[in-house]
Amino acid sequence: SAYPRYQSAYAIAVETGDRKCQLDVLSVQAVEINEKVLTLSKELESKLDMLTCHRRLCDLYLYLDSPEVSCVHGFHVRQLYCGVCAEIIGEKDEKVRPLPCYHIIHERCLVHLYRPKSSTSLPMQRRRPCPTCRHRMSMNPVSDID
């Protein structure tokens, strides 16, 4: 593991007061950790976690002056679409929500995943399936909003 080397480099940077070096050491560590988290997210097929890692890695590689690698992660961020509105997720800074099946939609699109059971009983709601995989939700995603 490279962790002891990072600790040593960081300690030297702190001792010498080199704040830029401290940032660089921590950023390189952050890249390694996020790459591991991304690998695990892919194994678990957790798209929200993959999106989060790709966004962080895009920013970190840009900071570390690796625009080519940053673009690769930025490309992955732009490849996720909301199953409700079909807009690209990640182009704007918007809140997203994972569904129980781990597909992702915009938080603002949650309201479209429920419909009244009948016109006479509006409070009773029937849940629509995930628009991507048609998985039926066991709970109402709208009532789950914080």
C-alpha positions in Angstrom: 0.0 0.0 0.0 1.1 3.5 -0.7 -0.5 4.9 2.4 2.8 5.1 4.5 4.5 7.0 1.6 1.6 9.5 1.6 1.8 9.9 5.4 5.5 10.6 5.1 5.1 13.0 2.2 2.3 14.8 4.0 4.2 15.0 7.2 7.2 16.6 5.4 4.9 19.0 3.6 3.3 20.0 7.0 6.7 20.4 8.6 8.1 22.6 5.9 4.8 24.6 5.6 4.3 23.6 1.9 0.5 23.9 1.7 0.5 23.2 -2.1 2.3 19.9 -1.5 -0.2 19.1 1.2 -3.0 19.6 -1.3 -1.3 17.5 -3.9 -0.7 14.6 -1.5 -4.2 14.6 -0.3 -5.6 14.9 -3.9 -3.6 11.9 -5.0 -4.8 9.9 -2.0 -8.4 11.0 -2.8 -8.0 9.8 -6.4 -6.8 6.3 -5.2 -9.7 6.0 -2.7 -12.3 7.2 -5.3 -10.9 4.7 -7.9 -11.4 1.9 -5.3 -14.9 3.2 -4.5 -15.7 3.3 -8.2 -14.6 -0.3 -8.7 -16.8 -1.4 -5.8 -19.8 0.7 -7.1 -19.5 -1.0 -10.5 -19.4 -4.5 -8.9 -22.6 -3.5 -6.9 -24.1 -1.9 -10.0 -24.8 1.2 -7.8 -25.3 3.9 -10.5 -25.7 6.7 -8.0 -22.4 5.9 -6.4 -20.7 5.5 -9.8 -22.0 8.9 -10.8 -20.7 10.4 -7.5 -17.3 8.9 -8.0 -17.0 9.9 -11.7 -17.9 13.5 -10.7 -15.3 13.6 -7.9 -12.6 12.0 -10.1 -13.4 14.4 -13.0 -12.7 17.3 -10.6 -9.7 15.7 -8.9 -7.9 14.8 -12.2 -8.6 18.3 -13.5 -7.0 19.7 -10.3 -4.0 17.4 -10.8 -3.6 18.7 -14.3 -4.7 15.6 -16.1 -7.5 16.9 -18.4 -7.6 13.8 -20.6 -8.4 11.5 -17.7 -10.8 14.2 -16.3 -12.6 14.1 -19.6 -13.0 10.3 -19.5 -14.8 10.6 -16.1 -16.8 13.6 -17.3 -18.0 11.5 -20.3 -19.3 8.8 -17.9 -21.1 11.5 -15.8 -22.9 12.6 -19.0 -24.0 9.1 -20.0 -26.7 8.7 -17.3 -30.2 9.7 -18.2 -33.2 10.2 -16.0 -35.8 7.5 -16.8 -38.6 10.0 -16.4 -37.7 13.1 -18.3 -34.8 11.5 -20.4 -32.5 14.4 -19.7 -28.8 13.8 -19.0 -28.0 13.5 -15.3 -24.9 15.3 -14.2 -24.8 18.2 -16.7 -26.4 20.5 -14.1 -26.0 20.5 -10.3 -29.3 18.9 -9.5 -30.5 16.6 -6.8 -30.9 13.0 -7.9 -32.6 10.1 -6.2 -31.9 6.4 -6.4 -35.0 4.1 -6.8 -35.2 0.8 -5.0 -33.8 -0.9 -8.1 -30.8 1.5 -8.1 -31.8 3.4 -11.2 -31.5 7.2 -10.9 -34.0 9.9 -11.6 -34.0 13.6 -10.9 -35.6 14.4 -7.5 -38.0 16.8 -9.3 -39.2 13.9 -11.4 -40.3 11.8 -8.4 -43.8 13.3 -8.6 -44.3 11.6 -11.9 -43.9 8.1 -10.5 -47.3 8.1 -8.7 -50.8 8.4 -9.9 -54.2 8.4 -8.2 -55.8 5.0 -7.8 -59.1 6.4 -8.9 -60.5 9.9 -9.4 -62.7 9.4 -6.2 -59.9 8.5 -3.9 -57.0 10.9 -4.6 -55.2 10.2 -1.3 -54.7 6.6 -2.3 -51.8 6.3 -4.7 -50.7 3.5 -6.9 -47.0 3.4 -7.6 -45.7 3.2 -11.2 -42.8 0.9 -11.9 -39.3 2.2 -12.5 -39.4 3.7 -16.0 -36.1 2.1 -16.9 -36.4 -1.6 -15.7 -40.2 -1.7 -14.9 -39.4 -2.9 -11.4 -42.4 -2.3 -9.1 -41.5 -0.2 -6.1 -42.5 -1.4 -2.7 -42.9 2.1 -1.3 -44.0 5.4 -2.7 -40.9 7.3 -3.7 -42.8 10.6 -3.3 -43.5 10.1 0.4 -39.9 9.3 0.9 -38.7 12.9 0.0 -36.9 14.7 2.9 
